[in-house]
Amino acid sequence: MNASELLANTLSPDATTRQNATQQLENAARENYPAYVAMLSVELANESSQLHIRNAAALALKNALSARDPTRQTEYANRWLAFDAVVKNKIKQETLVTLASPVVKAGSFAAQVVAAIAAVELPHDQWPDLIELLLGFVNNSTNANLKIATLQTIGYICESIKPEILSLRSNEILTAVIHGARKDEPSSDVQLAAVHALYNSLEFVRENFEREGERNYIMQVVCEATQNPSVAVQVGAFENLVKIMALYYDKMAFYMEQALFGLTVMGMKHNDERVALQAVEFWTTVCEEEIELAHEAREAADYGEPPEVESKFFAKIALPEVIPVLLSLLTHQEEDADEDEWNISMSAGTCLGFMAQAVADPIVPAVIPFIEANIKAQDWHQREAAIMTFGSILDGPDPTVLMPLVNQALPLLIGMMNDSNLHVKDTTAWTLGRICDLLINTIKPDVHLHPLVSALVTGLQDNPRIVTNCCWALMNLADQLGYLEEENESPQTGHLSPYYEGIVNALLRITETTSNEANFRTSAYEAITSYVTHASADVIPVVQNTLITILVRMEQLLGMQNQIVGVDDRNNWNELQSNLCSVVISVVRRLSDGIQPMADRIMTIILELIRAAGKKSTVLEDAFLVVGSLASGKDPLPLITVWFPNTAFLMYLYTALKSHEDTQLCMVAVGVIGDISRALGDQSAQYAGAFMNVLLENLQSDVLNRNVKISILSCFGDIALAIGVAFEPYVDTTMGVLRQAGALQPNPLDFDLVDYVTQLREGILEAYTGVVTGFKNTDKAHMLLPHSSNILELIQRCLAADDDWSETTAKLCFGLLGDLADCFPNGELKQHFLAEWIASDLRNKRGMSKETKKTMRWAREVRLL
């Protein structure tokens, strides 16, 4: 089979043909990679070849250079960098020539390949003349196709490569992109490609935005593009404005006043929904930025400092003009709209919600006339829009402003659950759910509770979308009333007690279906979980009966294993078992010691579920979480001592721990070891060796997600705390691992790494705390002396990192200092504790909670003893 035929087969509608062709290509890549990529580039550049074959060649070539998995990406990059330069140059030349193809799509295919090669080579200082070549194509060519493909290439490169790698060429790249986007460019296709490239380059042209003249020109070109005759260019221009607002909010005051305000308000009224959607998104972004700035201003005020960036209050200033347009757009619903398809009325509702959070109280008088005028209208579009408006403004304004309105509207809203229109009922159920979630104090139990519960339970028999929202509303009702009542120290009864059995049974009835349209079955199980969690003492029998029902369902599902046919059946089975496990976990936590009569049955089912689930099923995570909840009870020993030595369970647990590529499962399995160690206490010493071996092995894995490794370090502390001095054989190894991990220093410019190191240090501090506490007040405490300086160095590093300082980190540091001082009361570490940094950090630190200050004072007192 020749290359053309093989590539064509990779796009075949027949799965077998497609898979065979793909497998043959993969084999070719493994056997002779240089020949493989050379063959692909020839097909891509072949102007006589059919377009779909050139597409397949470009796709295969791109996939030979890039992968989503970081490890594989590194492997592919090294493979490309290592092979013959002559062949590489030939491939690069062929792809660059293809950019000028008379077939526009072929140029677009080549653009992706050039960008993929650039993503590998530019970070290694290879292909140094690429950017210059591309800029020449844009600035000097009269070939529109070449300009389009080159601008696409630049956009892809900007999207895939870190900004700092291209920062030295940012001026040239920006000049070329803006040149293509300007209104004098005769080709709208070139303009569109330029606008898209500009979008991808916005993050690394920050220095250009700092310079007023350059910023003015960029903004002028983008604003002019919003008025382009091509709708596609207009959409791209508004997309740029959205991103510019997110990146450069603090530079936008002048442009808002001069142009953006008017352009975006007019854009929201555009006849083409694609343009209107982006214009609405612009104001959503404005509101998101100002919500975040308000949060930062509050934090700064707590420290007595001014915020780094002050809000310009664009949303509040624009309120009188923007709100009427948003309210009008809310009435543009479609009768048969797909709820997964984003449309203008959904976008307007979302924007209105963010607007309410950004401007707070002033939004209420701005929308009340619209609600009053439309909530009883004949046209369902107006009724639904009015209710959507009411629901959207509930988060933001002061509750005291909203309470009178909600009290007045509640009876009407409850009545509208009987509306003749599906969309109206759906939005009403959502709005009632918002009220239950955000303004629970407006619901007067003696006035509203009975009709509200009746309406929501009746809604459980309606359309799946309505059922989902009714479940959500019932869940919020249970959660929020439960939180209020728990503040009164777990009362014997609750406002929902008379309705508990009826609500839970109604939810259980609708979960009997095999369908899960609109996610309603899962929503019902989530609601059941909330009712179990917040059950007061007088409805415990309802919880117990619910558990029996759930366990019967789990047993029935296990009995249906042999009837599962196909992927859909398996996914449905997995999802149901996961939902059932979630309910069981909540029951176990609520009943506490009362779970003992049912615990053996639960463990029998869970062991069978683990056996049936298979090695890569998400159900495994939930099954192990059930075990963890049983182990976390007040008196887990009777159950754990019977079940934990079970060799089958241990085998499944170790298998999960070794599933390095399944991050979540491995994380849960590590947590189970911690739960069981705490439950068994010193009795877990007999398993500690096996635990430590597998956990240390996991730390050596190159595949295991780094966040799981943090959990493992923390788990060391759980094991040490549980077994005390029996941890002696593992002390030196553990301390060495913790010291090595604690030495990691983040690049302050790499925010992801800074966050990771903060979490890593917290995991290490937890591990140290477990070890120190486990050895405290024992004759083996002296074993920690050689490691004490490393512990104190980490504490100093954590407390000195003002920019990365967190409440959790500080509390752990102070607690560990106190534990270390308490571990050596005879002055063995006196010289260390006299250090100036300790004295300084044990004074009041700004912005600390009462709990952290309490821990700090304790540490200071123990140190001074």
C-alpha positions in Angstrom: 0.0 0.0 0.0 1.5 3.4 -1.0 1.7 6.4 1.2 -1.3 8.2 -0.3 -3.6 5.3 0.1 -2.4 4.7 3.6 -3.0 8.3 4.6 -6.4 8.3 3.0 -7.4 5.2 5.0 -6.6 7.1 8.3 -9.7 9.2 7.5 -11.9 6.3 6.5 -15.4 6.2 8.0 -14.8 2.4 8.6 -13.3 2.0 12.0 -11.3 -1.1 11.2 -9.8 0.4 8.1 -8.9 3.6 10.0 -7.4 1.7 12.9 -5.3 -0.5 10.6 -4.0 2.5 8.7 -3.1 4.3 11.9 -1.3 1.3 13.3 0.7 0.9 10.1 1.8 4.6 10.3 2.8 4.2 14.0 4.8 1.1 13.0 6.5 3.1 10.2 7.3 5.9 12.7 9.0 3.5 15.1 10.9 1.5 12.5 12.3 4.5 10.5 11.3 7.9 11.9 13.4 10.0 9.5 11.9 8.3 6.4 8.4 8.4 7.9 8.4 12.2 8.5 10.1 12.8 5.2 7.4 10.9 3.4 4.7 12.9 5.2 6.2 16.2 4.3 6.4 15.2 0.6 2.7 14.3 0.6 1.9 17.6 2.3 3.8 19.6 -0.2 2.5 17.7 -3.3 0.2 20.1 -5.1 -1.2 17.2 -7.2 -2.3 15.3 -4.2 -5.9 15.4 -3.1 -6.6 17.8 -0.2 -7.8 15.2 2.3 -4.6 13.2 1.8 -2.5 16.4 2.4 -4.6 17.0 5.5 -3.9 13.5 6.7 -0.2 14.0 6.1 -0.1 17.2 8.0 -2.0 15.7 10.9 0.3 12.7 11.1 3.3 14.9 10.9 2.0 17.2 13.6 1.2 14.2 15.8 4.8 12.9 15.3 6.0 16.2 16.8 3.6 17.0 19.6 1.6 15.2 22.2 -0.7 16.2 25.1 1.1 14.0 27.6 4.2 15.9 28.8 6.4 12.8 29.0 5.5 11.8 25.5 6.0 15.4 24.3 9.5 15.4 25.7 10.2 12.0 24.0 8.9 13.3 20.6 10.9 16.5 20.9 14.1 14.7 21.7 13.5 12.3 18.8 13.1 15.2 16.3 16.1 17.2 17.7 18.3 14.1 17.5 18.0 13.1 13.8 19.7 14.3 10.7 19.8 18.0 10.1 19.7 17.7 6.3 16.4 15.8 6.5 15.0 18.2 9.0 15.9 21.2 6.8 14.3 19.5 3.8 11.0 19.0 5.8 11.0 22.6 7.1 11.6 23.9 3.6 8.8 21.8 2.1 6.3 23.0 4.8 7.3 26.6 4.4 6.8 26.4 0.6 3.4 24.8 1.3 2.3 27.9 3.1 2.1 29.6 -0.3 0.0 26.8 -1.8 -2.8 28.0 -4.2 -5.1 25.8 -2.1 -5.8 27.9 1.0 -6.6 24.9 3.2 -3.3 23.2 2.3 -1.5 26.4 3.5 -3.5 26.1 6.8 -2.4 22.5 7.2 1.2 23.5 6.7 0.8 26.3 9.2 0.1 23.7 12.0 3.2 21.7 11.0 5.5 24.7 11.0 4.2 25.7 14.4 4.7 22.2 15.7 8.3 22.2 14.6 8.8 25.7 16.0 7.4 24.6 19.4 10.2 21.9 19.5 13.1 23.9 18.0 12.7 27.5 19.2 13.1 26.7 23.0 16.4 25.0 22.0 17.6 28.0 20.0 17.2 26.2 16.7 15.6 27.5 13.5 16.7 31.1 14.5 15.6 32.6 11.2 12.1 31.3 11.3 10.4 34.4 12.7 12.3 36.6 10.3 11.2 34.4 7.4 7.5 34.5 8.5 7.6 38.3 9.0 9.0 38.7 5.5 6.1 36.6 4.1 3.6 38.9 5.8 5.2 42.2 5.1 6.5 41.7 1.6 4.3 39.2 -0.2 1.5 40.0 -2.6 0.3 36.4 -2.3 -2.9 36.6 -0.1 -2.8 32.8 0.5 0.8 33.0 1.8 -0.1 35.9 4.1 -3.1 34.0 5.5 -1.2 30.8 6.1 1.8 32.7 7.6 -0.4 34.7 10.0 -2.1 31.4 11.0 1.4 30.0 11.7 2.4 33.0 13.8 -0.9 32.6 15.8 -0.2 28.9 16.4 3.3 29.6 17.5 2.2 32.3 19.9 -0.4 30.0 21.3 1.9 27.0 21.8 5.2 28.6 23.0 5.9 30.4 26.3 5.9 34.2 25.9 9.5 34.6 27.2 10.9 32.6 24.2 9.4 35.0 21.7 9.7 38.2 23.8 12.7 39.5 21.9 10.7 39.3 18.6 7.5 40.7 20.1 7.8 44.1 18.4 8.3 42.5 14.9 5.6 39.9 15.4 3.1 42.6 16.6 4.0 44.9 13.7 3.4 42.1 11.2 0.1 41.1 12.8 -1.2 44.6 13.1 -0.2 45.2 9.5 -2.4 42.4 8.4 -5.3 43.4 10.6 -5.5 47.1 9.6 -8.5 48.3 7.7 -6.5 49.2 4.6 -5.7 45.5 4.0 -7.7 44.6 0.9 -8.3 40.9 1.8 -10.8 40.2 4.6 -9.4 36.7 4.8 -6.0 38.2 5.6 -7.5 40.5 8.1 -9.3 37.5 9.8 -6.1 35.5 10.0 -4.3 38.6 11.5 -7.0 39.2 14.0 -6.8 35.6 15.2 -3.0 35.8 15.3 -3.2 39.0 17.4 -5.5 37.2 19.8 -2.9 34.5 20.4 -0.1 37.1 20.7 -1.7 39.4 23.3 -0.1 37.8 26.3 3.5 38.4 25.3 3.1 41.9 24.0 2.7 43.3 27.5 5.6 45.7 27.0 3.9 47.1 23.9 0.8 47.7 25.9 2.8 49.6 28.5 3.9 52.1 25.8 1.0 54.5 25.2 1.7 55.2 21.5 1.8 51.5 20.6 -1.2 50.7 22.8 -3.2 53.4 21.1 -2.4 52.0 17.6 -3.2 48.4 18.7 -6.5 49.6 20.1 -7.3 51.7 17.1 -6.8 48.7 14.7 -8.9 46.4 16.9 -11.7 48.9 17.3 -11.8 49.6 13.6 -11.9 45.8 13.0 -15.2 45.7 15.0 -16.7 47.7 12.1 -15.3 45.6 9.3 -17.7 44.5 6.6 -16.8 40.9 7.3 -18.8 39.5 10.2 -16.1 36.9 10.9 -13.5 39.8 11.3 -15.9 41.6 13.6 -16.3 38.5 15.8 -12.5 38.1 15.9 -12.1 41.8 16.8 -14.6 41.5 19.7 -12.8 38.4 20.9 -9.6 40.4 21.1 -11.4 43.1 23.1 -12.6 40.5 25.6 -9.0 39.2 26.1 -7.5 42.7 26.2 -9.9 43.6 28.9 -9.0 40.5 30.9 -5.2 41.1 30.4 -5.0 44.9 30.5 -8.0 46.1 32.5 -5.9 48.8 34.3 -5.0 50.4 30.9 -8.6 50.6 29.5 -10.2 53.7 31.1 -9.3 56.0 28.2 -10.5 53.5 25.6 -13.7 52.8 27.4 -14.6 56.4 27.4 -13.5 57.0 23.8 -14.8 53.9 22.0 -15.3 50.6 23.8 -18.4 51.6 25.7 -20.3 52.6 22.5 -18.8 49.8 20.3 -19.8 47.0 22.7 -23.3 48.3 23.5 -23.9 48.5 19.7 -22.3 45.1 19.3 -24.7 43.5 21.8 -27.5 44.8 19.5 -25.9 43.3 16.3 -28.2 41.2 14.1 -25.6 38.5 13.9 -25.6 36.5 17.1 -21.9 35.6 16.8 -21.0 39.3 17.2 -23.6 39.9 19.9 -22.3 37.0 21.9 -18.8 38.4 22.0 -20.0 41.9 22.9 -21.9 40.5 25.8 -18.9 38.4 26.8 -16.9 41.7 26.9 -19.2 43.0 29.7 -19.1 39.7 31.4 -15.3 40.0 31.5 -15.5 43.5 32.8 -17.7 42.4 35.6 -15.4 39.4 36.4 -12.4 41.6 36.6 -14.2 44.1 38.9 -15.5 41.3 41.1 -11.9 40.1 41.6 -10.6 43.6 42.1 -13.2 44.2 44.8 -12.1 41.0 46.5 -8.4 42.1 46.3 -9.4 45.5 47.7 -11.0 43.9 50.7 -7.9 41.8 51.3 -5.6 44.8 51.0 -7.8 46.8 53.4 -7.4 44.0 56.0 -3.7 44.6 55.8 -4.2 48.4 55.8 -2.7 48.7 52.3 -4.1 50.1 49.0 -4.9 47.5 46.3 -2.3 47.0 43.6 -5.0 47.8 40.9 -8.0 49.9 41.6 -11.3 49.3 40.1 -12.5 51.8 37.5 -16.2 50.8 38.1 -16.9 50.4 34.4 -19.9 48.2 35.1 -21.5 50.6 37.5 -21.0 53.5 35.1 -22.4 51.6 32.2 -25.3 50.1 34.1 -28.0 52.4 32.7 -27.0 51.6 29.1 -26.0 47.9 29.4 -28.9 46.6 31.5 -31.7 47.5 29.0 -29.9 45.7 26.3 -29.2 42.6 28.4 -32.9 42.5 29.5 -34.0 42.7 25.9 -31.6 39.9 24.9 -33.1 37.7 27.6 -36.3 37.6 25.6 -34.6 36.1 22.6 -35.0 32.5 23.8 -35.6 29.7 21.3 -38.5 27.3 21.9 -36.5 24.2 20.9 -33.0 25.4 22.0 -30.5 22.8 22.9 -29.4 23.5 26.5 -25.8 22.6 25.6 -25.7 25.1 22.8 -24.6 28.6 24.0 -27.0 31.3 22.7 -27.6 35.0 23.2 -30.2 34.7 25.9 -28.0 32.4 28.0 -25.1 34.7 27.6 -27.2 37.7 28.6 -28.4 35.8 31.7 -24.8 35.0 32.7 -23.7 38.5 32.2 -26.6 39.8 34.3 -25.5 37.5 37.1 -21.9 38.8 37.0 -23.2 42.4 36.7 -25.2 41.9 39.9 -22.1 40.8 41.7 -20.0 43.6 40.3 -22.4 46.6 41.0 -24.4 45.1 43.9 -27.4 47.1 45.2 -27.8 49.5 42.2 -28.8 46.7 39.9 -32.0 46.1 41.9 -33.9 49.3 40.9 -32.5 48.9 37.4 -34.3 45.6 36.8 -37.4 45.7 39.0 -39.5 47.6 36.4 -38.7 44.9 33.8 -39.6 42.1 36.2 -42.9 43.7 37.3 -43.9 44.4 33.7 -43.2 40.9 32.3 -43.6 38.3 35.0 -47.3 37.9 34.2 -47.1 38.5 30.5 -49.0 36.4 28.0 -45.9 35.7 26.0 -43.8 33.0 27.7 -40.6 34.6 26.4 -41.3 37.7 28.6 -42.4 35.6 31.6 -39.2 33.5 31.5 -37.0 36.5 31.0 -38.5 38.2 34.0 -37.9 35.1 36.2 -34.4 34.7 34.8 -33.7 38.3 35.7 -35.0 37.8 39.2 -32.9 34.7 39.7 -29.8 36.3 38.2 -29.6 39.3 40.6 -29.9 37.3 43.9 -26.1 37.1 44.3 -24.5 40.5 44.8 -26.9 43.0 46.3 -27.2 43.2 50.1 -29.6 40.5 51.4 -31.5 43.1 53.3 -32.2 44.9 50.0 -33.4 41.6 48.4 -35.4 40.1 51.3 -38.5 42.2 50.9 -38.6 41.5 47.2 -38.1 37.8 47.7 -40.8 37.6 50.4 -43.2 39.3 48.0 -42.2 37.2 45.0 -42.0 33.7 46.7 -45.7 32.8 46.5 -45.9 33.9 42.9 -42.8 31.9 42.0 -44.1 28.8 43.8 -47.3 29.2 41.8 -45.4 29.5 38.5 -44.1 25.9 39.0 -47.5 25.1 37.4 -46.9 27.3 34.4 -48.0 25.9 31.0 -44.6 26.5 29.5 -41.6 24.2 30.0 -39.0 26.9 29.9 -40.8 29.1 32.4 -41.1 26.1 34.9 -37.5 25.2 34.4 -36.2 28.8 35.1 -38.6 29.1 38.0 -37.2 25.9 39.6 -33.7 27.3 39.1 -34.7 30.6 40.7 -36.2 28.8 43.7 -33.0 26.9 44.0 -31.0 30.1 44.0 -33.3 31.5 46.8 -32.8 28.3 48.8 -29.0 28.6 48.3 -28.4 32.3 48.8 -31.3 33.7 50.8 -32.5 30.9 53.0 -33.6 33.4 55.7 -36.3 34.7 53.4 -38.1 31.3 53.5 -40.4 31.4 56.5 -41.0 27.8 57.6 -44.5 28.3 58.8 -45.5 30.2 55.6 -43.4 29.1 52.7 -42.0 25.6 53.5 -45.1 23.5 52.8 -46.1 25.0 49.4 -42.4 25.2 48.4 -41.7 21.6 49.2 -44.9 20.5 47.5 -44.1 22.4 44.3 -40.6 21.0 44.1 -41.6 17.4 44.8 -44.4 17.7 42.2 -41.8 19.0 39.8 -39.8 15.8 40.2 -42.4 14.2 37.9 -41.9 16.7 35.2 -39.4 17.1 32.3 -35.9 15.9 33.0 -34.5 19.5 32.9 -37.1 20.6 35.5 -36.4 17.5 37.6 -32.7 18.4 37.7 -33.4 21.9 38.9 -36.0 20.7 41.5 -33.4 18.3 42.8 -30.9 21.1 43.1 -33.4 23.3 44.8 -34.3 20.6 47.3 -30.6 19.9 47.9 -30.0 23.6 48.6 -33.0 23.7 51.0 -31.6 20.8 53.0 -28.0 22.2 53.0 -28.9 25.7 54.0 -31.5 24.9 56.6 -29.2 22.2 57.9 -26.4 24.6 58.4 -28.6 27.1 60.2 -29.9 24.4 62.5 -26.5 22.9 63.2 -25.4 26.3 64.5 -27.9 25.6 67.3 -25.9 22.5 68.3 -27.6 19.7 66.4 -31.2 20.0 67.4 -33.3 16.9 67.9 -35.7 18.0 65.1 -35.6 20.4 62.2 -38.0 22.5 60.1 -37.8 19.9 57.3 -38.4 16.9 59.6 -42.1 16.5 58.7 -41.2 16.4 55.0 -38.1 14.2 55.2 -39.6 10.8 54.5 -41.7 12.1 51.7 -38.9 14.1 50.0 -36.3 11.2 50.3 -38.8 8.6 49.0 -39.8 10.9 46.1 -36.1 11.3 45.2 -35.5 7.5 45.5 -38.5 6.9 43.2 -37.1 9.0 40.4 -33.6 7.3 40.7 -35.2 4.0 39.8 -35.1 4.9 36.1 -32.5 3.6 33.7 -32.2 7.1 32.1 -30.1 10.0 33.2 -31.3 12.7 30.8 -30.2 16.2 31.8 -28.3 14.5 34.6 -31.5 14.3 36.7 -30.8 10.9 38.3 -27.3 12.0 39.5 -28.8 15.2 40.8 -31.4 13.2 42.7 -28.7 11.1 44.4 -26.8 14.3 45.3 -30.0 15.7 46.9 -30.4 12.4 48.8 -26.9 12.8 50.1 -27.7 16.2 51.4 -30.8 15.0 53.2 -28.8 12.2 54.8 -26.0 14.5 55.8 -28.2 17.0 57.6 -30.7 14.6 59.1 -31.7 15.6 62.6 -32.1 12.9 65.3 -35.8 12.4 64.8 -35.4 11.3 61.1 -32.6 8.8 61.6 -35.0 6.0 60.8 -35.4 7.5 57.3 -31.6 7.5 56.9 -31.4 3.9 58.0 -34.2 2.8 55.6 -32.4 4.8 52.8 -29.2 2.9 53.5 -31.0 -0.5 53.2 -32.6 0.6 49.8 -29.2 1.8 48.5 -27.4 -1.5 49.6 -30.2 -3.6 47.9 -29.6 -1.6 44.7 -25.9 -2.1 44.9 -26.4 -5.8 45.3 -28.8 -5.9 42.4 -26.3 -4.1 40.2 -23.6 -6.5 41.1 -25.9 -9.3 40.1 -26.3 -7.7 36.7 -22.6 -7.8 35.8 -23.1 -10.5 33.2 -25.8 -8.6 31.5 -23.6 -5.6 30.6 -23.2 -5.2 26.9 -21.1 -2.4 25.4 -19.5 0.7 26.6 -22.7 2.6 27.3 -24.0 -0.1 29.6 -20.7 -0.2 31.4 -20.6 3.6 31.8 -24.2 3.6 33.1 -23.4 0.8 35.6 -20.3 2.7 36.8 -22.1 5.9 37.2 -24.9 4.3 39.2 -22.5 2.5 41.5 -20.6 5.8 42.1 -23.9 7.6 43.0 -24.8 4.8 45.4 -21.4 4.9 47.0 -21.7 8.6 47.6 -25.0 8.0 49.5 -23.4 5.2 51.5 -20.5 7.5 52.5 -22.9 10.2 53.7 -24.9 7.7 55.7 -21.7 6.3 57.3 -20.7 9.7 58.4 -24.1 10.7 59.7 -24.8 7.5 61.6 -21.2 7.3 63.1 -21.2 4.4 65.6 -24.8 3.6 64.5 -23.4 2.1 61.3 -21.9 -0.9 63.1 -24.9 -3.3 62.5 -24.7 -2.6 58.7 -20.9 -2.3 58.4 -20.1 -5.9 57.6 -22.7 -5.9 54.9 -21.3 -2.7 53.4 -17.8 -4.1 53.4 -18.9 -7.3 51.7 -20.6 -5.3 49.0 -17.6 -3.0 48.6 -15.2 -5.8 48.3 -17.4 -7.4 45.6 -17.7 -4.0 43.9 -13.9 -3.6 43.8 -13.5 -7.0 42.3 -16.2 -6.4 39.7 -15.1 -2.8 38.7 -11.9 -3.6 36.9 -8.5 -1.9 37.3 -9.3 1.4 35.5 -12.9 2.1 36.6 -13.8 5.3 38.4 -16.0 3.3 40.7 -12.8 2.1 42.4 -12.2 5.6 43.8 -15.7 5.7 45.3 -15.4 2.2 46.7 -12.2 3.0 48.5 -13.7 6.2 49.7 -16.4 4.2 51.4 -13.7 2.1 53.2 -12.1 5.4 54.2 -15.3 6.7 55.7 -15.8 3.5 57.6 -12.3 3.7 58.9 -12.8 7.4 60.0 -15.7 6.6 62.4 -15.5 7.0 66.1 -15.1 3.2 66.7 -13.8 1.6 63.5 -11.7 -1.0 65.1 -14.2 -3.9 65.2 -14.7 -3.5 61.5 -11.2 -2.7 60.4 -9.6 -5.5 62.4 -11.9 -8.0 60.7 -11.7 -6.7 57.2 -8.3 -5.0 56.8 -6.2 -8.2 57.1 -8.3 -9.6 54.4 -5.7 -10.5 51.7 -8.1 -9.7 48.9 -8.6 -6.2 50.1 -4.9 -5.6 50.6 -4.2 -6.9 47.1 -6.8 -4.5 45.6 -5.4 -1.6 47.7 -1.8 -2.2 46.6 -3.0 -2.5 43.0 -4.7 0.9 43.3 -1.5 2.4 44.8 0.5 1.1 41.8 -1.9 2.6 39.3 0.5 5.5 38.7 -1.3 6.8 35.5 -4.6 7.0 37.3 -4.0 10.0 39.5 -7.3 10.2 41.3 -7.4 6.5 42.1 -3.9 6.5 43.4 -4.7 9.7 45.5 -7.7 8.0 47.1 -5.7 4.8 47.8 -3.1 6.9 49.6 -5.8 8.5 51.6 -7.2 5.1 52.6 -3.9 4.1 54.0 -3.9 7.3 56.2 -7.5 6.6 57.3 -6.8 2.9 58.2 -3.5 3.8 60.0 -5.4 6.3 62.1 -8.2 3.8 62.8 -5.9 0.9 63.7 -3.4 3.1 65.7 -0.4 1.1 66.9 -2.0 -2.1 65.5 -1.2 -0.8 62.0 2.6 -1.3 62.7 2.3 -4.8 61.2 1.4 -3.3 57.8 3.6 -0.2 58.0 6.6 -1.9 56.3 4.5 -2.8 53.2 2.8 0.6 53.3 6.1 2.5 53.4 7.7 0.3 50.7 4.9 0.9 48.2 4.7 4.6 49.0 8.4 5.1 48.7 8.3 3.3 45.4 5.6 5.6 44.2 7.7 8.6 45.0 10.3 7.3 42.6 7.8 7.1 39.7 8.3 9.4 36.8 4.6 8.9 35.7 2.8 9.5 39.0 1.2 13.0 39.3 3.2 15.3 41.5 0.1 16.1 43.6 -0.2 12.4 44.6 3.4 12.6 45.9 2.3 15.5 48.2 -0.4 13.2 49.6 2.2 10.4 50.1 4.4 12.7 52.1 1.5 13.7 54.3 0.6 10.0 54.7 4.0 9.3 56.1 3.0 11.6 59.0 -0.3 9.6 59.4 1.6 6.3 59.6 4.2 7.7 62.0 1.6 9.3 64.3 -0.4 6.0 64.4 2.5 3.6 65.2 4.7 5.9 67.3 8.2 4.6 68.0 7.5 1.5 65.7 8.2 4.0 62.9 11.9 3.8 63.9 13.0 1.7 60.9 11.7 4.3 58.5 12.8 7.5 60.2 16.1 8.1 58.4 14.7 7.3 54.9 11.6 9.4 55.5 13.5 12.3 56.8 15.9 12.2 53.9 13.0 12.2 51.4 11.4 15.1 53.3 14.6 17.1 53.4 15.1 16.6 49.7 11.6 17.6 48.8 11.7 20.6 51.1 14.8 22.0 49.3 12.7 22.7 46.1 12.7 26.4 45.4 10.1 27.8 42.9 10.7 30.3 40.2 8.6 33.3 41.4 7.5 34.0 37.9 6.1 30.5 37.5 2.8 30.8 39.4 1.8 27.2 38.9 5.1 26.1 40.4 4.8 28.6 43.3 1.3 27.1 44.1 2.7 23.6 43.9 5.7 24.3 46.2 3.3 25.9 48.7 1.2 22.7 48.8 4.3 20.5 48.8 5.7 22.3 51.8 2.4 21.9 53.6 2.5 18.2 52.9 6.1 18.0 54.3 5.1 20.0 57.4 2.3 17.6 58.0 4.7 14.6 57.6 7.2 16.2 60.0 4.4 16.9 62.5 3.3 13.3 62.4 6.8 12.0 63.0 7.6 14.4 65.8 4.3 13.9 67.6 4.7 10.1 67.2 8.1 10.2 68.9 7.3 12.9 71.5 7.4 11.8 75.1 9.2 8.5 74.2 12.7 7.2 74.8 13.3 7.3 71.0 12.8 11.0 70.7 16.6 11.5 70.4 16.5 9.9 67.0 15.0 13.2 65.7 17.8 15.4 66.9 20.0 14.9 63.7 17.0 16.0 61.6 15.9 19.0 63.7 18.0 21.5 61.8 16.4 20.4 58.5 13.0 20.8 60.0 13.7 24.3 61.3 15.3 25.3 58.0 12.0 24.4 56.2 9.9 26.3 58.8 12.1 29.4 58.4 11.9 29.1 54.6 8.1 28.8 54.7 7.6 31.7 57.1 10.1 33.9 55.3 8.2 33.5 52.0 5.9 36.5 52.4 4.7 36.4 48.9 3.8 32.7 49.2 2.7 32.8 52.8 -0.7 31.1 53.5 -2.8 30.7 56.6 -2.5 26.9 56.4 1.3 27.0 56.1 1.7 29.4 59.0 -0.5 27.3 61.3 1.4 24.1 60.4 4.8 25.9 61.0 3.8 27.2 64.4 2.3 23.9 65.4 5.4 22.0 64.3 7.7 24.5 66.2 5.6 23.9 69.3 5.7 20.1 68.8 9.5 20.2 68.3 10.0 22.3 71.5 7.7 19.9 73.4 9.6 16.9 72.1 12.8 18.2 73.6 11.9 19.8 76.9 15.4 19.5 78.4 16.9 22.2 76.2 18.5 20.0 73.5 17.4 22.5 70.9 17.8 25.6 73.0 20.4 27.2 70.8 18.2 26.7 67.7 15.2 28.2 69.4 17.2 31.4 70.4 17.5 32.3 66.7 16.3 35.8 65.9 14.0 34.6 63.1 12.1 32.3 65.5 11.6 35.1 68.0 10.5 37.4 65.2 8.0 35.0 63.6 6.5 34.0 66.9 5.3 37.6 67.3 2.0 38.6 65.8 1.8 38.1 62.1 -0.6 40.2 60.1 -3.8 38.8 58.7 -3.9 35.7 60.9 -7.0 33.9 62.1 -7.7 33.4 65.7 -6.9 29.7 65.4 -3.5 30.4 63.9 -2.7 33.0 66.5 -3.7 30.5 69.2 -1.3 27.9 67.8 1.4 30.6 67.6 1.0 31.6 71.2 1.2 28.0 72.3 4.4 27.5 70.3 5.9 30.6 72.0 4.9 29.4 75.4 6.4 25.8 74.9 9.6 27.3 73.4 10.1 29.5 76.5 9.5 26.8 79.0 
